[in-house]
Amino acid sequence: MGLFSAIFGTQQERILRTCLKIYYKAKRARPGKNERDYLKLVLITKPPFDYQCDNVIERILNESNEDIRELARLIYALGHPRSPLSSHSWEARQRNIELSLHSFQEKNKQFFRDFWDN
């Protein structure tokens, strides 16, 4: 383990901490929301999931079993650039950015508006 990992934790631990921080901040700020909405909020704030199709987002949320720790593990496994499972996610993100950047941005903005305003 390198010095950086010894001080700040492994990349997986840092991703877990970041996901937990976003999740609990959203739960405190907007209590009473559907659990899946909190998890979706976390997921779409993390690249490469910010530019994924709804069916991909829904599949990941289904796999997480509505557990923030499980979702964080999936984010690490499927989204960390050095993870062997992540290349498809990053390729899909790049393709989605090139093909229809505006629609993904608008979809995410609408979700954020609905989450924070309702």
N, C-alpha and C positions, 0 to 999 in steps of 0.2 A: 504494500500500500504506500502510495506516495505521500509526501508532506501535505499536499492540498487535500487529499482524501482523509488524512489523519486529522486535520483541523476542521474541515467542513463536512466530512462524511462522503460516502461514495455518491456517484451520480444518481443512483437509484434512491438513496436516502434523501438527497436534495430534492428530487422530483416528488417523493412522498411528502416531504415537509411543505413544499410549495402547494401541492394539491390540497393538503389538509388546511393550510392557511386560507386559501381561496374558499374552500368549502365552508369552513366554520365562520368566516367573515360574512359570507352570503346568508348563512343560516341565522346569524345574529341580526343582520340588517333586514332580512325579509323572512321572518319566521312564518311557519304555516304553509309554505309552498310544498308542492309535491316533491318527494325525495329525488325522483328522476330529473326534475328541473335543476336541482342543485348540482347533480352529477353532470348533467349536460353543460351547465355553465362552466364547470371546471374543465370538461373535455374540450369545448370549443375555444377555450383560451390558450390551449397548448398546441403549438405546431407539432405535427403536420395535420392535426385534426381540425384546425380552423378553416380549412378549405376542402372539407370532405362532404360527400353527398349525404343526404339524410339517411339513406339506408345503411351506410357505413356507420354513421353515428349511432343509429338505433341498434345495430348489431353489437357494437362495442358496449353500449349501455346494457344490453341484455346479458352479455357475458360477465359484466361486473356484479351481477346479482344485487344491485342497489347497495353496494358497499364501497365507500370511498377508498379504502385501502386496496381493495381488489381493482378498482378503477385505476388507481395510481400505478399498480403493478402492470396493468395493461398499457397504460400510457408509456411507461418505461419500455416494455417489451415491443410494442408496436410503433413507438414514436421516437425513441432515442436514436439519433443518427448513426451510432456505432453498433446498434443492435442488429443481429442478423435477420430478424423478422421485420425490420422497419423499412427496407428499401422500397417495397411496394407502396407504403403509405406516403413516402416522400415523393416518389414518382407520380402518384395520383395527385398529390397536392400541387406539384408543378404543372401537371397537365390541366388541372382545374383552374389554376391561376391564369394560365395562358388562354384557355378557351372561354372562360366566363367569369372573370374576376368580379365584375359588378354584382352578379346574382348571388355569389357566395357571401360577399361583403354585406349585401342587403339582407340576406337571410339571417346572418348572425346579428346584425344590428336590430332587426325586428325581434329576434328572440331576446336580446338584452333589454330592449324597450319593454316588451311584455313582462319580462321577469322583474325589472326594477320598478315599473310604473303600476303594475296591477297587484 
